[in-house]
């Protein structure tokens, strides 16, 4: 497939450096770099572990939480009722 691609100056410099280092063509460098970059998420997904949050037993509540207004008043240290 033929296409026109506009590269930022920093990317152009990196590609030019890679062309000189490998003594290869622009097409080869761009194709190989895109293949590696597009395959990266698949390689990483197999190595990442699921994040787990540890639970902590806080015990029984010290106030009755069935009445929201009482709980708010207690939390704000108001004299309520």
mmCIF file of the N, C-alpha and C atoms, coordinates in Angstrom:
data_MODEL
# 
_entry.id   MODEL 
# 
loop_
_atom_site.group_PDB 
_atom_site.id 
_atom_site.type_symbol 
_atom_site.label_atom_id 
_atom_site.label_alt_id 
_atom_site.label_comp_id 
_atom_site.label_asym_id 
_atom_site.label_entity_id 
_atom_site.label_seq_id 
_atom_site.pdbx_PDB_ins_code 
_atom_site.Cartn_x 
_atom_site.Cartn_y 
_atom_site.Cartn_z 
_atom_site.occupancy 
_atom_site.B_iso_or_equiv 
_atom_site.pdbx_formal_charge 
_atom_site.auth_seq_id 
_atom_site.auth_comp_id 
_atom_site.auth_asym_id 
_atom_site.auth_atom_id 
_atom_site.pdbx_PDB_model_num 
ATOM 1   N N  . UNK A 1 1  ? 0.842   -1.163  0.000  1.00 0.00 ? 1  UNK A N  1 
ATOM 2   C CA . UNK A 1 1  ? 0.000   0.000   0.000  1.00 0.00 ? 1  UNK A CA 1 
ATOM 3   C C  . UNK A 1 1  ? 0.896   1.237   0.000  1.00 0.00 ? 1  UNK A C  1 
ATOM 4   N N  . UNK A 1 2  ? 0.551   2.188   -0.800 1.00 0.00 ? 2  UNK A N  1 
ATOM 5   C CA . UNK A 1 2  ? 1.271   3.455   -0.834 1.00 0.00 ? 2  UNK A CA 1 
ATOM 6   C C  . UNK A 1 2  ? 0.453   4.482   -0.074 1.00 0.00 ? 2  UNK A C  1 
ATOM 7   N N  . UNK A 1 3  ? 1.141   5.288   0.723  1.00 0.00 ? 3  UNK A N  1 
ATOM 8   C CA . UNK A 1 3  ? 0.451   6.343   1.456  1.00 0.00 ? 3  UNK A CA 1 
ATOM 9   C C  . UNK A 1 3  ? 1.429   7.476   1.724  1.00 0.00 ? 3  UNK A C  1 
ATOM 10  N N  . UNK A 1 4  ? 0.883   8.642   2.038  1.00 0.00 ? 4  UNK A N  1 
ATOM 11  C CA . UNK A 1 4  ? 1.708   9.787   2.418  1.00 0.00 ? 4  UNK A CA 1 
ATOM 12  C C  . UNK A 1 4  ? 1.614   9.932   3.924  1.00 0.00 ? 4  UNK A C  1 
ATOM 13  N N  . UNK A 1 5  ? 2.758   10.107  4.560  1.00 0.00 ? 5  UNK A N  1 
ATOM 14  C CA . UNK A 1 5  ? 2.816   10.184  6.006  1.00 0.00 ? 5  UNK A CA 1 
ATOM 15  C C  . UNK A 1 5  ? 3.654   11.394  6.382  1.00 0.00 ? 5  UNK A C  1 
ATOM 16  N N  . UNK A 1 6  ? 3.124   12.240  7.256  1.00 0.00 ? 6  UNK A N  1 
ATOM 17  C CA . UNK A 1 6  ? 3.872   13.401  7.732  1.00 0.00 ? 6  UNK A CA 1 
ATOM 18  C C  . UNK A 1 6  ? 4.458   13.068  9.096  1.00 0.00 ? 6  UNK A C  1 
ATOM 19  N N  . UNK A 1 7  ? 5.788   13.164  9.197  1.00 0.00 ? 7  UNK A N  1 
ATOM 20  C CA . UNK A 1 7  ? 6.479   12.834  10.440 1.00 0.00 ? 7  UNK A CA 1 
ATOM 21  C C  . UNK A 1 7  ? 6.920   14.109  11.145 1.00 0.00 ? 7  UNK A C  1 
ATOM 22  N N  . UNK A 1 8  ? 6.844   14.107  12.451 1.00 0.00 ? 8  UNK A N  1 
ATOM 23  C CA . UNK A 1 8  ? 7.376   15.218  13.238 1.00 0.00 ? 8  UNK A CA 1 
ATOM 24  C C  . UNK A 1 8  ? 8.888   15.238  13.093 1.00 0.00 ? 8  UNK A C  1 
ATOM 25  N N  . UNK A 1 9  ? 9.496   16.400  13.374 1.00 0.00 ? 9  UNK A N  1 
ATOM 26  C CA . UNK A 1 9  ? 10.937  16.553  13.197 1.00 0.00 ? 9  UNK A CA 1 
ATOM 27  C C  . UNK A 1 9  ? 11.737  15.569  14.051 1.00 0.00 ? 9  UNK A C  1 
ATOM 28  N N  . UNK A 1 10 ? 11.300  15.353  15.297 1.00 0.00 ? 10 UNK A N  1 
ATOM 29  C CA . UNK A 1 10 ? 12.045  14.438  16.163 1.00 0.00 ? 10 UNK A CA 1 
ATOM 30  C C  . UNK A 1 10 ? 11.970  13.001  15.650 1.00 0.00 ? 10 UNK A C  1 
ATOM 31  N N  . UNK A 1 11 ? 10.809  12.621  15.100 1.00 0.00 ? 11 UNK A N  1 
ATOM 32  C CA . UNK A 1 11 ? 10.648  11.271  14.546 1.00 0.00 ? 11 UNK A CA 1 
ATOM 33  C C  . UNK A 1 11 ? 11.483  11.122  13.284 1.00 0.00 ? 11 UNK A C  1 
ATOM 34  N N  . UNK A 1 12 ? 11.519  12.169  12.469 1.00 0.00 ? 12 UNK A N  1 
ATOM 35  C CA . UNK A 1 12 ? 12.338  12.150  11.252 1.00 0.00 ? 12 UNK A CA 1 
ATOM 36  C C  . UNK A 1 12 ? 13.804  11.934  11.600 1.00 0.00 ? 12 UNK A C  1 
ATOM 37  N N  . UNK A 1 13 ? 14.273  12.608  12.640 1.00 0.00 ? 13 UNK A N  1 
ATOM 38  C CA . UNK A 1 13 ? 15.671  12.461  13.057 1.00 0.00 ? 13 UNK A CA 1 
ATOM 39  C C  . UNK A 1 13 ? 15.943  11.038  13.543 1.00 0.00 ? 13 UNK A C  1 
ATOM 40  N N  . UNK A 1 14 ? 15.016  10.480  14.304 1.00 0.00 ? 14 UNK A N  1 
ATOM 41  C CA . UNK A 1 14 ? 15.187  9.103   14.786 1.00 0.00 ? 14 UNK A CA 1 
ATOM 42  C C  . UNK A 1 14 ? 15.205  8.104   13.638 1.00 0.00 ? 14 UNK A C  1 
ATOM 43  N N  . UNK A 1 15 ? 14.331  8.293   12.676 1.00 0.00 ? 15 UNK A N  1 
ATOM 44  C CA . UNK A 1 15 ? 14.277  7.390   11.518 1.00 0.00 ? 15 UNK A CA 1 
ATOM 45  C C  . UNK A 1 15 ? 15.558  7.519   10.698 1.00 0.00 ? 15 UNK A C  1 
ATOM 46  N N  . UNK A 1 16 ? 16.027  8.746   10.488 1.00 0.00 ? 16 UNK A N  1 
ATOM 47  C CA . UNK A 1 16 ? 17.258  8.947   9.720  1.00 0.00 ? 16 UNK A CA 1 
ATOM 48  C C  . UNK A 1 16 ? 18.442  8.286   10.414 1.00 0.00 ? 16 UNK A C  1 
ATOM 49  N N  . UNK A 1 17 ? 18.502  8.397   11.736 1.00 0.00 ? 17 UNK A N  1 
ATOM 50  C CA . UNK A 1 17 ? 19.576  7.762   12.498 1.00 0.00 ? 17 UNK A CA 1 
ATOM 51  C C  . UNK A 1 17 ? 19.517  6.244   12.358 1.00 0.00 ? 17 UNK A C  1 
ATOM 52  N N  . UNK A 1 18 ? 18.321  5.709   12.376 1.00 0.00 ? 18 UNK A N  1 
ATOM 53  C CA . UNK A 1 18 ? 18.145  4.254   12.258 1.00 0.00 ? 18 UNK A CA 1 
ATOM 54  C C  . UNK A 1 18 ? 18.503  3.771   10.850 1.00 0.00 ? 18 UNK A C  1 
ATOM 55  N N  . UNK A 1 19 ? 18.185  4.562   9.841  1.00 0.00 ? 19 UNK A N  1 
ATOM 56  C CA . UNK A 1 19 ? 18.536  4.202   8.456  1.00 0.00 ? 19 UNK A CA 1 
ATOM 57  C C  . UNK A 1 19 ? 20.049  4.110   8.305  1.00 0.00 ? 19 UNK A C  1 
ATOM 58  N N  . UNK A 1 20 ? 20.752  5.082   8.890  1.00 0.00 ? 20 UNK A N  1 
ATOM 59  C CA . UNK A 1 20 ? 22.223  5.074   8.811  1.00 0.00 ? 20 UNK A CA 1 
ATOM 60  C C  . UNK A 1 20 ? 22.806  3.905   9.608  1.00 0.00 ? 20 UNK A C  1 
ATOM 61  N N  . UNK A 1 21 ? 22.243  3.663   10.788 1.00 0.00 ? 21 UNK A N  1 
ATOM 62  C CA . UNK A 1 21 ? 22.770  2.595   11.641 1.00 0.00 ? 21 UNK A CA 1 
ATOM 63  C C  . UNK A 1 21 ? 22.627  1.232   10.982 1.00 0.00 ? 21 UNK A C  1 
ATOM 64  N N  . UNK A 1 22 ? 21.474  1.002   10.360 1.00 0.00 ? 22 UNK A N  1 
ATOM 65  C CA . UNK A 1 22 ? 21.209  -0.314  9.762  1.00 0.00 ? 22 UNK A CA 1 
ATOM 66  C C  . UNK A 1 22 ? 21.598  -0.397  8.294  1.00 0.00 ? 22 UNK A C  1 
ATOM 67  N N  . UNK A 1 23 ? 21.922  0.722   7.721  1.00 0.00 ? 23 UNK A N  1 
ATOM 68  C CA . UNK A 1 23 ? 22.152  0.820   6.266  1.00 0.00 ? 23 UNK A CA 1 
ATOM 69  C C  . UNK A 1 23 ? 21.029  0.108   5.494  1.00 0.00 ? 23 UNK A C  1 
ATOM 70  N N  . UNK A 1 24 ? 19.830  0.605   5.713  1.00 0.00 ? 24 UNK A N  1 
ATOM 71  C CA . UNK A 1 24 ? 18.644  0.056   5.061  1.00 0.00 ? 24 UNK A CA 1 
ATOM 72  C C  . UNK A 1 24 ? 17.772  1.207   4.568  1.00 0.00 ? 24 UNK A C  1 
ATOM 73  N N  . UNK A 1 25 ? 16.619  0.898   4.036  1.00 0.00 ? 25 UNK A N  1 
ATOM 74  C CA . UNK A 1 25 ? 15.754  1.929   3.449  1.00 0.00 ? 25 UNK A CA 1 
ATOM 75  C C  . UNK A 1 25 ? 14.754  2.482   4.466  1.00 0.00 ? 25 UNK A C  1 
ATOM 76  N N  . UNK A 1 26 ? 14.204  3.638   4.124  1.00 0.00 ? 26 UNK A N  1 
ATOM 77  C CA . UNK A 1 26 ? 13.155  4.254   4.934  1.00 0.00 ? 26 UNK A CA 1 
ATOM 78  C C  . UNK A 1 26 ? 11.976  3.300   5.081  1.00 0.00 ? 26 UNK A C  1 
ATOM 79  N N  . UNK A 1 27 ? 11.593  2.672   3.995  1.00 0.00 ? 27 UNK A N  1 
ATOM 80  C CA . UNK A 1 27 ? 10.464  1.739   3.999  1.00 0.00 ? 27 UNK A CA 1 
ATOM 81  C C  . UNK A 1 27 ? 10.678  0.600   4.998  1.00 0.00 ? 27 UNK A C  1 
ATOM 82  N N  . UNK A 1 28 ? 11.875  0.021   5.005  1.00 0.00 ? 28 UNK A N  1 
ATOM 83  C CA . UNK A 1 28 ? 12.165  -1.084  5.922  1.00 0.00 ? 28 UNK A CA 1 
ATOM 84  C C  . UNK A 1 28 ? 12.120  -0.639  7.379  1.00 0.00 ? 28 UNK A C  1 
ATOM 85  N N  . UNK A 1 29 ? 12.697  0.521   7.663  1.00 0.00 ? 29 UNK A N  1 
ATOM 86  C CA . UNK A 1 29 ? 12.721  1.015   9.046  1.00 0.00 ? 29 UNK A CA 1 
ATOM 87  C C  . UNK A 1 29 ? 11.303  1.298   9.532  1.00 0.00 ? 29 UNK A C  1 
ATOM 88  N N  . UNK A 1 30 ? 10.504  1.985   8.720  1.00 0.00 ? 30 UNK A N  1 
ATOM 89  C CA . UNK A 1 30 ? 9.138   2.331   9.120  1.00 0.00 ? 30 UNK A CA 1 
ATOM 90  C C  . UNK A 1 30 ? 8.295   1.072   9.291  1.00 0.00 ? 30 UNK A C  1 
ATOM 91  N N  . UNK A 1 31 ? 8.361   0.157   8.357  1.00 0.00 ? 31 UNK A N  1 
ATOM 92  C CA . UNK A 1 31 ? 7.568   -1.075  8.460  1.00 0.00 ? 31 UNK A CA 1 
ATOM 93  C C  . UNK A 1 31 ? 7.936   -1.882  9.700  1.00 0.00 ? 31 UNK A C  1 
ATOM 94  N N  . UNK A 1 32 ? 9.223   -2.070  9.944  1.00 0.00 ? 32 UNK A N  1 
ATOM 95  C CA . UNK A 1 32 ? 9.648   -2.873  11.093 1.00 0.00 ? 32 UNK A CA 1 
ATOM 96  C C  . UNK A 1 32 ? 9.269   -2.190  12.410 1.00 0.00 ? 32 UNK A C  1 
ATOM 97  N N  . UNK A 1 33 ? 9.458   -0.881  12.470 1.00 0.00 ? 33 UNK A N  1 
ATOM 98  C CA . UNK A 1 33 ? 9.127   -0.143  13.699 1.00 0.00 ? 33 UNK A CA 1 
ATOM 99  C C  . UNK A 1 33 ? 7.632   -0.180  13.979 1.00 0.00 ? 33 UNK A C  1 
ATOM 100 N N  . UNK A 1 34 ? 6.815   -0.019  12.961 1.00 0.00 ? 34 UNK A N  1 
ATOM 101 C CA . UNK A 1 34 ? 5.360   -0.095  13.139 1.00 0.00 ? 34 UNK A CA 1 
ATOM 102 C C  . UNK A 1 34 ? 4.929   -1.491  13.577 1.00 0.00 ? 34 UNK A C  1 
ATOM 103 N N  . UNK A 1 35 ? 5.514   -2.518  12.977 1.00 0.00 ? 35 UNK A N  1 
ATOM 104 C CA . UNK A 1 35 ? 5.172   -3.886  13.389 1.00 0.00 ? 35 UNK A CA 1 
ATOM 105 C C  . UNK A 1 35 ? 5.473   -4.113  14.868 1.00 0.00 ? 35 UNK A C  1 
ATOM 106 N N  . UNK A 1 36 ? 6.664   -3.697  15.283 1.00 0.00 ? 36 UNK A N  1 
ATOM 107 C CA . UNK A 1 36 ? 7.043   -3.869  16.691 1.00 0.00 ? 36 UNK A CA 1 
ATOM 108 C C  . UNK A 1 36 ? 6.128   -3.062  17.609 1.00 0.00 ? 36 UNK A C  1 
ATOM 109 N N  . UNK A 1 37 ? 5.864   -1.818  17.252 1.00 0.00 ? 37 UNK A N  1 
ATOM 110 C CA . UNK A 1 37 ? 5.034   -0.963  18.090 1.00 0.00 ? 37 UNK A CA 1 
ATOM 111 C C  . UNK A 1 37 ? 3.601   -1.432  18.192 1.00 0.00 ? 37 UNK A C  1 
ATOM 112 N N  . UNK A 1 38 ? 3.048   -1.918  17.100 1.00 0.00 ? 38 UNK A N  1 
ATOM 113 C CA . UNK A 1 38 ? 1.664   -2.386  17.114 1.00 0.00 ? 38 UNK A CA 1 
ATOM 114 C C  . UNK A 1 38 ? 1.524   -3.731  17.818 1.00 0.00 ? 38 UNK A C  1 
ATOM 115 N N  . UNK A 1 39 ? 2.594   -4.519  17.870 1.00 0.00 ? 39 UNK A N  1 
ATOM 116 C CA . UNK A 1 39 ? 2.543   -5.807  18.555 1.00 0.00 ? 39 UNK A CA 1 
ATOM 117 C C  . UNK A 1 39 ? 2.807   -5.662  20.054 1.00 0.00 ? 39 UNK A C  1 
ATOM 118 N N  . UNK A 1 40 ? 3.355   -4.546  20.485 1.00 0.00 ? 40 UNK A N  1 
ATOM 119 C CA . UNK A 1 40 ? 3.742   -4.350  21.889 1.00 0.00 ? 40 UNK A CA 1 
ATOM 120 C C  . UNK A 1 40 ? 2.604   -4.554  22.877 1.00 0.00 ? 40 UNK A C  1 
ATOM 121 N N  . UNK A 1 41 ? 1.400   -3.991  22.684 1.00 0.00 ? 41 UNK A N  1 
ATOM 122 C CA . UNK A 1 41 ? 0.335   -4.210  23.673 1.00 0.00 ? 41 UNK A CA 1 
ATOM 123 C C  . UNK A 1 41 ? 0.006   -5.686  23.880 1.00 0.00 ? 41 UNK A C  1 
ATOM 124 N N  . UNK A 1 42 ? 0.073   -6.479  22.825 1.00 0.00 ? 42 UNK A N  1 
ATOM 125 C CA . UNK A 1 42 ? -0.208  -7.911  22.968 1.00 0.00 ? 42 UNK A CA 1 
ATOM 126 C C  . UNK A 1 42 ? 0.856   -8.597  23.805 1.00 0.00 ? 42 UNK A C  1 
ATOM 127 N N  . UNK A 1 43 ? 2.109   -8.211  23.647 1.00 0.00 ? 43 UNK A N  1 
ATOM 128 C CA . UNK A 1 43 ? 3.186   -8.827  24.432 1.00 0.00 ? 43 UNK A CA 1 
ATOM 129 C C  . UNK A 1 43 ? 3.076   -8.421  25.896 1.00 0.00 ? 43 UNK A C  1 
ATOM 130 N N  . UNK A 1 44 ? 2.743   -7.161  26.153 1.00 0.00 ? 44 UNK A N  1 
ATOM 131 C CA . UNK A 1 44 ? 2.642   -6.693  27.536 1.00 0.00 ? 44 UNK A CA 1 
ATOM 132 C C  . UNK A 1 44 ? 1.455   -7.292  28.264 1.00 0.00 ? 44 UNK A C  1 
ATOM 133 N N  . UNK A 1 45 ? 0.338   -7.479  27.566 1.00 0.00 ? 45 UNK A N  1 
ATOM 134 C CA . UNK A 1 45 ? -0.875  -7.946  28.234 1.00 0.00 ? 45 UNK A CA 1 
ATOM 135 C C  . UNK A 1 45 ? -0.680  -9.326  28.854 1.00 0.00 ? 45 UNK A C  1 
ATOM 136 N N  . UNK A 1 46 ? 0.167   -10.150 28.292 1.00 0.00 ? 46 UNK A N  1 
ATOM 137 C CA . UNK A 1 46 ? 0.406   -11.470 28.854 1.00 0.00 ? 46 UNK A CA 1 
ATOM 138 C C  . UNK A 1 46 ? 1.291   -11.444 30.088 1.00 0.00 ? 46 UNK A C  1 
ATOM 139 N N  . UNK A 1 47 ? 2.068   -10.361 30.263 1.00 0.00 ? 47 UNK A N  1 
ATOM 140 C CA . UNK A 1 47 ? 3.009   -10.292 31.381 1.00 0.00 ? 47 UNK A CA 1 
ATOM 141 C C  . UNK A 1 47 ? 2.457   -9.533  32.581 1.00 0.00 ? 47 UNK A C  1 
ATOM 142 N N  . UNK A 1 48 ? 1.444   -8.725  32.379 1.00 0.00 ? 48 UNK A N  1 
ATOM 143 C CA . UNK A 1 48 ? 0.929   -7.916  33.475 1.00 0.00 ? 48 UNK A CA 1 
ATOM 144 C C  . UNK A 1 48 ? 0.031   -8.733  34.388 1.00 0.00 ? 48 UNK A C  1 
ATOM 145 N N  . UNK A 1 49 ? 0.222   -8.547  35.694 1.00 0.00 ? 49 UNK A N  1 
ATOM 146 C CA . UNK A 1 49 ? -0.631  -9.222  36.665 1.00 0.00 ? 49 UNK A CA 1 
ATOM 147 C C  . UNK A 1 49 ? -1.803  -8.321  37.001 1.00 0.00 ? 49 UNK A C  1 
ATOM 148 N N  . UNK A 1 50 ? -2.916  -8.921  37.327 1.00 0.00 ? 50 UNK A N  1 
ATOM 149 C CA . UNK A 1 50 ? -4.089  -8.154  37.731 1.00 0.00 ? 50 UNK A CA 1 
ATOM 150 C C  . UNK A 1 50 ? -3.802  -7.482  39.066 1.00 0.00 ? 50 UNK A C  1 
ATOM 151 N N  . UNK A 1 51 ? -4.237  -6.249  39.206 1.00 0.00 ? 51 UNK A N  1 
ATOM 152 C CA . UNK A 1 51 ? -4.049  -5.513  40.457 1.00 0.00 ? 51 UNK A CA 1 
ATOM 153 C C  . UNK A 1 51 ? -5.120  -5.929  41.443 1.00 0.00 ? 51 UNK A C  1 
ATOM 154 N N  . UNK A 1 52 ? -4.716  -6.243  42.639 1.00 0.00 ? 52 UNK A N  1 
ATOM 155 C CA . UNK A 1 52 ? -5.651  -6.652  43.685 1.00 0.00 ? 52 UNK A CA 1 
ATOM 156 C C  . UNK A 1 52 ? -5.539  -5.687  44.856 1.00 0.00 ? 52 UNK A C  1 
ATOM 157 N N  . UNK A 1 53 ? -6.670  -5.271  45.383 1.00 0.00 ? 53 UNK A N  1 
ATOM 158 C CA . UNK A 1 53 ? -6.707  -4.431  46.572 1.00 0.00 ? 53 UNK A CA 1 
ATOM 159 C C  . UNK A 1 53 ? -6.946  -5.329  47.773 1.00 0.00 ? 53 UNK A C  1 
ATOM 160 N N  . UNK A 1 54 ? -6.057  -5.232  48.753 1.00 0.00 ? 54 UNK A N  1 
ATOM 161 C CA . UNK A 1 54 ? -6.229  -6.046  49.951 1.00 0.00 ? 54 UNK A CA 1 
ATOM 162 C C  . UNK A 1 54 ? -7.329  -5.448  50.816 1.00 0.00 ? 54 UNK A C  1 
ATOM 163 N N  . UNK A 1 55 ? -8.125  -6.300  51.410 1.00 0.00 ? 55 UNK A N  1 
ATOM 164 C CA . UNK A 1 55 ? -9.193  -5.846  52.285 1.00 0.00 ? 55 UNK A CA 1 
ATOM 165 C C  . UNK A 1 55 ? -8.719  -5.872  53.728 1.00 0.00 ? 55 UNK A C  1 
ATOM 166 N N  . UNK A 1 56 ? -9.330  -5.012  54.524 1.00 0.00 ? 56 UNK A N  1 
ATOM 167 C CA . UNK A 1 56 ? -8.986  -4.922  55.941 1.00 0.00 ? 56 UNK A CA 1 
ATOM 168 C C  . UNK A 1 56 ? -10.274 -4.944  56.733 1.00 0.00 ? 56 UNK A C  1 
ATOM 169 N N  . UNK A 1 57 ? -10.340 -5.746  57.777 1.00 0.00 ? 57 UNK A N  1 
ATOM 170 C CA . UNK A 1 57 ? -11.513 -5.801  58.628 1.00 0.00 ? 57 UNK A CA 1 
ATOM 171 C C  . UNK A 1 57 ? -11.460 -4.622  59.590 1.00 0.00 ? 57 UNK A C  1 
ATOM 172 N N  . UNK A 1 58 ? -12.405 -3.704  59.481 1.00 0.00 ? 58 UNK A N  1 
ATOM 173 C CA . UNK A 1 58 ? -12.449 -2.531  60.346 1.00 0.00 ? 58 UNK A CA 1 
ATOM 174 C C  . UNK A 1 58 ? -13.302 -2.754  61.585 1.00 0.00 ? 58 UNK A C  1 
ATOM 175 N N  . UNK A 1 59 ? -13.892 -3.914  61.718 1.00 0.00 ? 59 UNK A N  1 
ATOM 176 C CA . UNK A 1 59 ? -14.727 -4.212  62.872 1.00 0.00 ? 59 UNK A CA 1 
ATOM 177 C C  . UNK A 1 59 ? -16.123 -3.638  62.709 1.00 0.00 ? 59 UNK A C  1 
ATOM 178 N N  . UNK A 1 60 ? -16.873 -3.698  63.796 1.00 0.00 ? 60 UNK A N  1 
ATOM 179 C CA . UNK A 1 60 ? -18.249 -3.191  63.775 1.00 0.00 ? 60 UNK A CA 1 
ATOM 180 C C  . UNK A 1 60 ? -18.235 -1.663  63.814 1.00 0.00 ? 60 UNK A C  1 
ATOM 181 N N  . UNK A 1 61 ? -19.242 -1.028  63.206 1.00 0.00 ? 61 UNK A N  1 
ATOM 182 C CA . UNK A 1 61 ? -19.307 0.431   63.260 1.00 0.00 ? 61 UNK A CA 1 
ATOM 183 C C  . UNK A 1 61 ? -19.504 0.914   64.699 1.00 0.00 ? 61 UNK A C  1 
ATOM 184 N N  . UNK A 1 62 ? -18.894 2.039   65.034 1.00 0.00 ? 62 UNK A N  1 
ATOM 185 C CA . UNK A 1 62 ? -19.017 2.590   66.389 1.00 0.00 ? 62 UNK A CA 1 
ATOM 186 C C  . UNK A 1 62 ? -20.273 3.424   66.559 1.00 0.00 ? 62 UNK A C  1 
ATOM 187 N N  . UNK A 1 63 ? -20.901 3.775   65.453 1.00 0.00 ? 63 UNK A N  1 
ATOM 188 C CA . UNK A 1 63 ? -22.154 4.528   65.500 1.00 0.00 ? 63 UNK A CA 1 
ATOM 189 C C  . UNK A 1 63 ? -23.176 3.799   64.664 1.00 0.00 ? 63 UNK A C  1 
ATOM 190 N N  . UNK A 1 64 ? -24.438 4.082   64.937 1.00 0.00 ? 64 UNK A N  1 
ATOM 191 C CA . UNK A 1 64 ? -25.508 3.483   64.126 1.00 0.00 ? 64 UNK A CA 1 
ATOM 192 C C  . UNK A 1 64 ? -25.527 4.193   62.778 1.00 0.00 ? 64 UNK A C  1 
ATOM 193 N N  . UNK A 1 65 ? -25.338 3.420   61.729 1.00 0.00 ? 65 UNK A N  1 
ATOM 194 C CA . UNK A 1 65 ? -25.296 4.041   60.409 1.00 0.00 ? 65 UNK A CA 1 
ATOM 195 C C  . UNK A 1 65 ? -26.605 3.851   59.646 1.00 0.00 ? 65 UNK A C  1 
ATOM 196 N N  . UNK A 1 66 ? -27.636 3.373   60.328 1.00 0.00 ? 66 UNK A N  1 
ATOM 197 C CA . UNK A 1 66 ? -28.915 3.199   59.655 1.00 0.00 ? 66 UNK A CA 1 
ATOM 198 C C  . UNK A 1 66 ? -29.665 4.529   59.559 1.00 0.00 ? 66 UNK A C  1 
ATOM 199 N N  . UNK A 1 67 ? -29.280 5.538   60.361 1.00 0.00 ? 67 UNK A N  1 
ATOM 200 C CA . UNK A 1 67 ? -29.867 6.866   60.270 1.00 0.00 ? 67 UNK A CA 1 
ATOM 201 C C  . UNK A 1 67 ? -28.775 7.803   59.739 1.00 0.00 ? 67 UNK A C  1 
ATOM 202 N N  . UNK A 1 68 ? -28.907 8.202   58.484 1.00 0.00 ? 68 UNK A N  1 
ATOM 203 C CA . UNK A 1 68 ? -27.879 9.001   57.824 1.00 0.00 ? 68 UNK A CA 1 
ATOM 204 C C  . UNK A 1 68 ? -27.652 10.325  58.538 1.00 0.00 ? 68 UNK A C  1 
ATOM 205 N N  . UNK A 1 69 ? -28.737 10.977  58.959 1.00 0.00 ? 69 UNK A N  1 
ATOM 206 C CA . UNK A 1 69 ? -28.597 12.293  59.594 1.00 0.00 ? 69 UNK A CA 1 
ATOM 207 C C  . UNK A 1 69 ? -27.820 12.192  60.902 1.00 0.00 ? 69 UNK A C  1 
ATOM 208 N N  . UNK A 1 70 ? -28.043 11.157  61.680 1.00 0.00 ? 70 UNK A N  1 
ATOM 209 C CA . UNK A 1 70 ? -27.279 10.962  62.909 1.00 0.00 ? 70 UNK A CA 1 
ATOM 210 C C  . UNK A 1 70 ? -25.807 10.707  62.600 1.00 0.00 ? 70 UNK A C  1 
ATOM 211 N N  . UNK A 1 71 ? -25.536 9.922   61.578 1.00 0.00 ? 71 UNK A N  1 
ATOM 212 C CA . UNK A 1 71 ? -24.148 9.631   61.203 1.00 0.00 ? 71 UNK A CA 1 
ATOM 213 C C  . UNK A 1 71 ? -23.430 10.900  60.755 1.00 0.00 ? 71 UNK A C  1 
ATOM 214 N N  . UNK A 1 72 ? -24.121 11.738  59.964 1.00 0.00 ? 72 UNK A N  1 
ATOM 215 C CA . UNK A 1 72 ? -23.517 13.000  59.502 1.00 0.00 ? 72 UNK A CA 1 
ATOM 216 C C  . UNK A 1 72 ? -23.273 13.925  60.688 1.00 0.00 ? 72 UNK A C  1 
ATOM 217 N N  . UNK A 1 73 ? -24.236 14.045  61.569 1.00 0.00 ? 73 UNK A N  1 
ATOM 218 C CA . UNK A 1 73 ? -24.092 14.910  62.739 1.00 0.00 ? 73 UNK A CA 1 
ATOM 219 C C  . UNK A 1 73 ? -22.930 14.444  63.613 1.00 0.00 ? 73 UNK A C  1 
ATOM 220 N N  . UNK A 1 74 ? -22.804 13.152  63.788 1.00 0.00 ? 74 UNK A N  1 
ATOM 221 C CA . UNK A 1 74 ? -21.689 12.617  64.585 1.00 0.00 ? 74 UNK A CA 1 
ATOM 222 C C  . UNK A 1 74 ? -20.355 12.913  63.916 1.00 0.00 ? 74 UNK A C  1 
ATOM 223 N N  . UNK A 1 75 ? -20.301 12.716  62.605 1.00 0.00 ? 75 UNK A N  1 
ATOM 224 C CA . UNK A 1 75 ? -19.061 12.938  61.868 1.00 0.00 ? 75 UNK A CA 1 
ATOM 225 C C  . UNK A 1 75 ? -18.648 14.406  61.894 1.00 0.00 ? 75 UNK A C  1 
ATOM 226 N N  . UNK A 1 76 ? -19.627 15.302  61.900 1.00 0.00 ? 76 UNK A N  1 
ATOM 227 C CA . UNK A 1 76 ? -19.331 16.729  61.915 1.00 0.00 ? 76 UNK A CA 1 
ATOM 228 C C  . UNK A 1 76 ? -19.288 17.288  63.339 1.00 0.00 ? 76 UNK A C  1 
ATOM 229 N N  . UNK A 1 77 ? -19.430 16.446  64.336 1.00 0.00 ? 77 UNK A N  1 
ATOM 230 C CA . UNK A 1 77 ? -19.402 16.807  65.754 1.00 0.00 ? 77 UNK A CA 1 
ATOM 231 C C  . UNK A 1 77 ? -20.416 17.877  66.108 1.00 0.00 ? 77 UNK A C  1 
ATOM 232 N N  . UNK A 1 78 ? -21.580 17.785  65.537 1.00 0.00 ? 78 UNK A N  1 
ATOM 233 C CA . UNK A 1 78 ? -22.654 18.714  65.850 1.00 0.00 ? 78 UNK A CA 1 
ATOM 234 C C  . UNK A 1 78 ? -23.511 18.140  66.981 1.00 0.00 ? 78 UNK A C  1 
ATOM 235 N N  . UNK A 1 79 ? -24.129 19.020  67.707 1.00 0.00 ? 79 UNK A N  1 
ATOM 236 C CA . UNK A 1 79 ? -25.145 18.513  68.646 1.00 0.00 ? 79 UNK A CA 1 
ATOM 237 C C  . UNK A 1 79 ? -26.431 18.428  67.848 1.00 0.00 ? 79 UNK A C  1 
ATOM 238 N N  . UNK A 1 80 ? -26.895 17.251  67.694 1.00 0.00 ? 80 UNK A N  1 
ATOM 239 C CA . UNK A 1 80 ? -28.032 16.974  66.816 1.00 0.00 ? 80 UNK A CA 1 
ATOM 240 C C  . UNK A 1 80 ? -29.196 16.491  67.660 1.00 0.00 ? 80 UNK A C  1 
ATOM 241 N N  . UNK A 1 81 ? -30.364 17.103  67.466 1.00 0.00 ? 81 UNK A N  1 
ATOM 242 C CA . UNK A 1 81 ? -31.609 16.808  68.162 1.00 0.00 ? 81 UNK A CA 1 
ATOM 243 C C  . UNK A 1 81 ? -31.547 17.258  69.578 1.00 0.00 ? 81 UNK A C  1 
# 
